[in-house]
Amino acid sequence: MLHSKVVGTTKSASHPNRPAVVNSLQRLSPICTHGRPARVAVSRHSSVRTHAAAAPTSSNVGNVESVGLKDVPLKSLFPDAPPPPGPNAPKLKVAIVGSGLAGLSTAVELLEQGHEVDIYESRPWIGGKVASFQDKDGNHIEMGLHVFFGCYFNLFRMMAKCGVLENLLLKEHTHTFCNEGGDVRELDFRFFIGDTKIGAPFHGLRAFFTTPQLSPADKLANSLALGTSPIVRSLIDPEGGMKDVRALDDVSFADWFKSHGGSQASIDRMWDPIAYALGFLDCKDISARCMLSIFQFFATKTDASALRMLSGSPADRLLAPIADYIKAKGGRIHTRWGCREVLYDTDASGRPTDVSGLRLTKASEEQIVKADVYVAALDVPGAKRLIPEAWRKDAFFDNIFKLVGVPVITVQLRYDGWVTEMKDEMLKRKVGAGEAYGLNNLLYSADADFSCFADLALTSPVDYYKEGEGSLMQCVLTPADPYMAKTNDEICAEVDTQVRKLFPSAKDLNMTWSSVVKIGQSLYREAPGMDPFRPDQKTPVGNFYLAGSYTKQDYIDSMEGATLSGRQCAYAIVADVDTLAQKAAAAKAAKVAA
């Protein structure tokens, strides 16, 4: 039987004299992952034991320090929460369309301010692009591969409030590249002198100078480029560094990188896989602003590049606790209700002034929802469907239609052995012992069409490990344009072929199950010159607000960006609360008079 156990102190395999980062609040994964990552001449891998990030001791989280993080560099990335409402503060009724992290984050913040919140979701489940569900056989199907970087300040804050941080499993602080033929190399941020941990920026400098993924010449060119980037300024002036980063939106990362001495080989072997993983685009198509926004955290904050993954499915380990928190605060979540029309008032010139209601449908049912405030917490395609055509006369709304999403396909392949256990034939086929073997981390590849991947049976074992079965490889194809017209069987066959090219030792393993999820437009395409078209959360329509990772915020389109956008949306509503309450009271009075 699978079980959890609490541990005190263990020894690190790579530093046997140094205690590993484990305490009484940290738990081992329900499976002892004694897996031995592949050993290659140029890289030393230690055995990895999965353990959870420290859980909060209190749900009263007021700042980032409460969840074990420090020194958030920018107020724009971690805004101050408004003070608690006074006893006579206005209470608004808020209708939120969309239940992704942006909508959930907006709801959490508004409920804590005492407002009444209803969330409407067209799907049978919540979560948006972070959602997961179970098929008829009990397999967990995900919309994508979800990795929690150490700089996800806002998401960790919300997770702490909802008591869900304990469901995160901390991985070794290294970024692993799987090249063709079982050649595994690292960008290793673990830097110790004796028992002393060396932090930013030196851990990053060492990682880039020592990585075997690049040749010595490419490492030198790479260092030259990064050494002349805004990252350097960010070390002493985070605000100024971010200003410089914002100014690089008009140029691709590839053009910027090479203009600063970086090499094409460095892009091909390292930066393209990372760009695909972060923004679903390669370096020639992604803006320098997008990539450098991430890198400045990786360079300036020791744990920003550390990786965590959920212990199991997003539905159970992330979304359900957040939904429970919302319901406990008095919020309501209505699934299978899709918004078909936004009803609104206009002034004498025909300009929209305020939203008056939402027309929602559920199967054959229909209702008109009335609220004081309306929030569209959607992705780009969803926002385009919701915004009335007449509103596009305003450049604010029309600009949203200039944004487009990137097609993405998430493929899950189950095998009858351990794909990434490359050295031990006996362990590769050892299933049914309550143990999993192989590479327990997020994996990148420059030699496959999937940007990043992981064996979920190792990384997220609570729901994805199955007794008697082996690896569950989850691979992200992006941009997925060449694959969108293919059948699911064709896609699985191609991905399976590429998995075996990366791990030749898996050639004799059998694929036993597969799943394919296609998303025609996922993250918005963060190409050069797109940032000006991202809208603010506050719109020209008086009681209509936006949330979503595509909206204006100082992070990329991501789980963190979505959560931050929700905070910004909620705080914009709180800032306008008196005006919104007066409008709501006037509308009610007019209705009574009529």
N, C-alpha and C positions, 0 to 999 in steps of 0.2 A: 504493500500500500504506500502511496506517495504521502509524504508528511513534511511538515515544516519543523525546524528546530532553531531555538535561540542559542547563539554562541556568544562567548566573551571575547577572547583574543585568539587570533590565529597568526601564523607566520606567513609573510609574503614569500612566494616561491622564488621571485627574482632577487629579493633581499631577505634572506632567511633570518637575519638578526633584527629585522625591523618589523614591528607589529603591523599587520594589515589594518586597513581602515574599517574596522568592525567594532560595534559596541552593542550594548544590551538592547538597543532599539533597532538594530539591524538584524535581518534574518537571512539565513541561507535560502536559496531557491529550494522548492520541494524536491528537487532532484540534485543529488551530488554530481556535479559536472566535473569529473576528474579527467575530462577530455584533454588530450595532449595536442595542441595546435601543431601544424606541420613545422618541421625544422628544416631550415635551409641554411646554406653556408654563410649568407650575408645577414641573417637576422636571427636573433635569439628570442624564442617565445617561451613563456612560462606557462605552467598549468594554471588555468583560470577557474576560480571558484566564484560562482555568482552570488552576490549579496546585495541587499537593498540599501537604498539611501536612507539616512536617518529619518524616522517619522517624527512629525511635530508632537510635542507634548501637550499642546493646547491648540484649540481651533481659533483662538483669538490672535490672529496674525496681523500686526499693524505695519510691519516693514519687512524688508527682505532679509534682514539679519535673523529674524525669527525662523527662517527655514534654512539656516546654515549657509547663506550666501553673503558676500561682503562687497562693499565698494561698488555699487551700481554707478557706472560712470556718468550717466546723463539723465537729467530730469525728464527729457523728452522720451526716454526709454522706460522710466519708472516714475510716473507722475505722482505727486502728493495726493493722497486721498482727501476728499472734502471732509470737514468736521461732521460729527454726528448731527442729525437734524434736531432742532429744538422741539419742545412739546407742542407748539402751535404751528410747526412747519407744514406747508401744503403737502398733500398726498395726491399723487397723480396715478391715473390708470394708464398703464403702458402696454401696448400690443407689439410684440416682437415677431417678425416673420423670419423663420430660419433658426435651427437649433444646433448649428455648428459651434465651435469654440467661441466665435465672436458673439453669437446670440446668447450663449450660456454665460459668458463673461459679463455682458451688458446686464443680464438679469440678476446675477449675483450682486453686482455693485448697486443696482437700483433697489433691490430688496433690502439691502443693508441700510439704505437711506429711508426705508419705510414706505416705499411706493408699492402699488399693486401691479403685478406683472403676469401677463399671459404670453406664452410662447406657442406659435403655430408652426407646425412642421408637416410638409406634404407627404413625406415618407412614413412607413410604419415604425421607423426607428429614428433616434436622434443622433447627432454627431457630425453631420455633413461629411466632409472628406476624411474625417477621423473615425467615421462610423465603422462598425463591424456587425455581423449577424451570423447566425448559425443556420446551416442547411438542414435538410430533413434527416441527415445521418449524424448530425452533431458536430460537423466540421465548422470551425470559425473562419468566416470569409471577411477579409479586410479590404478597405478601399485603397490602401497604400501601406508603405513601410514607415513607421513612425518612430523617430529617434529624438530624444530629449537632450539637447546640448546644455552644458552648464551655464550658458548665458540666457536661458529661458526664464528670466527673473519673474515676469508677470504670470506665466503659466504655473511655475512652482508656487507662487504666492496663492493663486486660486486653488491649486491642488492641496496645499497645506490647510486652507480653510475647510476644505471638504473631506479632510482626513484620508487622502489618497496618495500622499507621497510614499507611504510604505509599500506601494505597489510598483515602485520604480526599482530596477536592478542596475546597479552601477557596474560598468564595464571597465576593463583595463584602459588606462589613459594613453591609447595609441590608435592611430588610424591605419588600418590594415588594407594593403593592396594585393589582390590576388591576380597574378599574371598567368598567361597561358602556360600549361604544362606543370601546374602545381608549384609555381614559383611565387612564394609569399614574402612580401617585403613590408616594411613599416615606416610610418612617420610617427616616431615614438616621443611622446611628451613626458615620459617618466624620467626624471632627472634627479639623481641623488648623489651627494658627495658624502660617503659614509652613511650615516642614518639621517642626514639632513636633507630635506626636500628643497630643491631649488625651484623657485617659481618664475613668473613672468618678469621680464621678457626672455630671460635666459633659457628657460625650458624650451621655448619655441625656437630660439636661435640654434640650440643644440639639435633639436629635432630636424630642422631643415639642413643643417650642416652635415648630419650623420646619416640621413636616410639613404638606404641603398636603392630606393626607387629611381633616383636620378644619378647621372654620371657626375664626376667631380666638376667638370666644366659647367654642366647645367646647374649644379648646386651653387656655384659661384655666381652665375648669371641670375639665378633665382634670388640670391641674397642681395645682389646689386639692385634689382627691381624693388624688392620689398623694403630695402634700406632707404630708398628715395620716395617712398610712398607716404601718404598722410598718417600711416600707422605710427611713424616715428614721432610726429607731433602729438598724437593721441597719448603717448606715454606720459607726457607732462601737461598736456592741454587737451583733455577729451572733447570739450566743446568746440575748440578750434579745429581739432582733427576731424570731427564729424562734419563741420562746415566745409572743409576741404573735400571730404568724401562726397557730400551732396553735389558739389560742383562738378563731379566726374560722371554725371548721369548720361551725358551726351556721347560718351565714348565707350566702346566695348572693352571688356577686360583684356582681351587678347591684344588689341591695338595699344592700350595703355601699357600693358605689361612689356610688350616688345619694344615700345618707345623708351622704356626705362632700362633696357638692357636684358630683359628676360628672353629666354630661348623658346623656340617652337617645341623642342623636345620636352621641355619642362611642362609646357601646356599639354602635350599629347599624353604624357605618362602620369602626370599628377593632377594638374589643375582642371582639365576637362572632366575626369571622373568626379572631382569634388563639386564642380559647377553643376554637373548633371544632378548630383545628389541634392544640392541646395536649391537650385532654381529651375531644374529640368531643361536647361539649355547648356550648350557648350560655350567656351570662352569667347568665341568670335561673335556670338549672338546675345550674350548677357552683358548688362552694363557694368562698368567698373564700379559704379556706386554700390550695386548689389553685392558684388564679391568683397569689396573692401569694407563694407558695413560689418560683415562677419569677421573678416580678418583682424580688424582693430580690436575686437573683443578677445579673439584667440591670442593676440600678441600681448595685450595689456592685462588680462585677467587669467590667473594661473589655471583655474578650473573651467574656463569658458568653453574649451574644446573637449572637455570630458564628456563621455557618452553614457546615457542611461536609456534603457528600454523597459517597457511595461512587462510585468511578470506574466501577463496573459493578454487576453483580448481587450481592445479598447472599450467595447461595450460594457464589460463587467468590471474592468480594473480602473477605468477612467471616467466614463460617461455616467454610469449608474450612480456612483457616489456623488457626482456633481448634481445630477437630477434630484437625488434624495435631499441634498442640501437646499436646493431651490424650493422643493416642496415643503421642507421643514420651515422655511422662512415665509411660507404662504403663497409662493408662486405656483402657477399651473402650466402644465405642458400638454398640448393637444396635438397628437399625431394624426396623420392621414387627412389633415385639413390643409388644402392648398389654396393660396391666395390667387384669385383669378382677376381681380380688378381693384385698383385704388380709386376710391371716390374722393372728390376734392371740391373745394369752393374756389371761386375766382373773383378777381376784382373787375372793375368796369372795363378794363382793357383786355380781359381774358387771361390774365396772368394768374397762375395758381397761388393761392394764399395759404390755405390750410387743408390738411386731409380731414375728411368728415367720416370716413369709414372704410372698411375692407370687405369685399365680397369674397367669401370663402366657400369652398365646396368640399364635400366628403362623400364619395360615391354619388348617390342620387340626392343627397342632402345639400342644402345651401343655407347660409346665414350671412347676415351683415353684422360685422363686429364694430362696435363703437368704443373709442378710447380717447384719452386726452392727448396722448403722445403715441407716435407710430415709428417703429424702427425696422428698417430692412437690413437684416443681418445675413447677407447672402454672398455668394461668390459672383464673379463678373457675369456669367451667363444668367444667373438667377436675377441679378439686379437689372439686367437689360430686359428680361421678360416682365418684370414688375413695374418699371418706370413707365408711366403713360406717355404715349408718343408725343402728345402736345407739349410735354415738359421739355422736350429736346430743343425747343426754341431758346432755352437758356443754356449757355455754353457749359455751365456747371454740370448739367445732366448729360449733355451731348458728348462731353469729353469721355464719359464712362464707356461710350460705344466705340471709342478709339482703342480701348484695351481689349485684348484677346487672350484666351487661355491656351495652354499647351496640352496636347493629347498625351495621356499617360495610360499604360496598361500595367496592372499588377498581376503577376503570375505566381501561384503557389503550386509547388511540386512536392509530393510525398514520396520517399524512397524506403526500401526495405533494409537500409543500412545507413552508416554515417558518412555522408558525402565528403566532409572536410577533414576527416581523420585519414591522413594520407600515408602514415608510416607503419601502422600496426594492422595487419590483415585481420587478426582475431578481434580486435576492438572495433574495427570497421563494421563487422557483422554482428556485434554483440548487442542485441536488442532484448528487451524484456527483463533487464536486471535493475531497473530503476535508475539507470545511469545513461548519460548522453556524452558523446565524444566528438571533439572537433573544435572549430574556431568559434568561440563564444563572444562575438562582437559584431558590430556593423562592418560590412566588407565593401570595398570599392574594387572596380576593375577597369583598366584601360583596354582590355582585350575582349570585351563582350558588349552586347547591345543594351544590357541592363546596367543602369548607372550605379546602383548600389543594391546590396542584397544581404540576407542574413539567413541563418538556420534558426528558425523560430523555436524548434524543439529544444535548442540550447539556450537561446537568448531570452525566451519568454515561455518557460516550460510549464507554468501552471495550467494553461489551457491548450498548449500546442504539443507538448510531449504526449505520446501515446504508447502505453506499454505494449511491447511486441512489435513496434514500428520504429522507423528510423528518422532521418532528417526531414524537416519540412522547410524546403528552400523557398523563400519569398523574394522574388526578383522584380525590379521596377524597370520597365521599358520606357525610355523617354529620350527625346521626343518620340512618340510612338507612331508618327505618321505612316511609316512603311508597313506597320503591322495592323492598322485599324481595319483594313478590308479583309484580312485573313480570318479564317475560322479559328475557333478556340483550339481545336486539335492541331492545326498547323502552327499556331503560336506556341503551344506547349512542346511540340516536337522540336522546334527551333531553339527554344530556351533550354530544353533538356540537352540538346547537342552542345550548346555553348557552356552549360554547367560542366559537362564531361570534358570539354577542352581545357577548362580551368583546373579541373581535378581529375586527371586521368585515372587515378586509383579507383574512381567510382564507376569505371567502365562496365563492371560486371553487376552493379546494383540495378534493381528493377524499380521503375517508377510505378507506384501503386495508386496514386490519386492526383488529381490536378484541379485547379480552379483558375479562371481568368476573369478579371474585372476591368472593363474598358471605361475610361472617362474621357469624353471627347474634348472637354476643356477643363483642366485642373487649375494649377497655379496660373496667375496671369503672366503673360510673357514679359519678363522684366528686361526688355531689350533697351538699347540706348535710346534716350529721348522720350521714354514713356512716363517717367516720374511726374511731369507736370500735369498729366491727365488724371492722376489719382485724386479723388474728391476728398474734401474734409468730411468729418462725421456730421457736422451741422450743415444743413442744406438751405437753399433760398426759400423753401416751403416751411412755414413757421413751426409746425409741430411734427415734421418729418425728418428723421435722422438716419444715418447710415452707419453700419458696422461691417467689418469684413477685412481680411488681411490685405486686400487690394486698396483699401482706403488709405489716406495719408497718415503715415506713421514712420518712425525712423528705424524700422526693421524691415526685413524682407517678407515676402509672402510665405507664411509658415504658421505653425501652431502658436508660436510666440507672437508673431505679428497679428494673428487673429485675436488672441487674448488681449493684447495691448490695445487694439482698435476698439474692443468692447469696453475697456476701461475709459478710453478717451470719449467714446460715445455717451456712456453713462454720465461722465463728469460734465460733458457739454449740456446734457439735459438738466443736471443738478444746478449748473450755473444759470440756466434759463428758467428755473422752477417757478419763480414769482410770475413772470410773464406768461408762462404756460398755464399756470393755475388761474390767472385772471381771465385768459381766453376761454378756458374750460368753463369757468363760472358764468361768463357772459353768454356762451353758447347754450348752457343749460337754462339760463334765465330767458333767453330768446325762445327756446323750445316751449317752456312753460307758458310764456305769454301768447304764443301761437295757438 
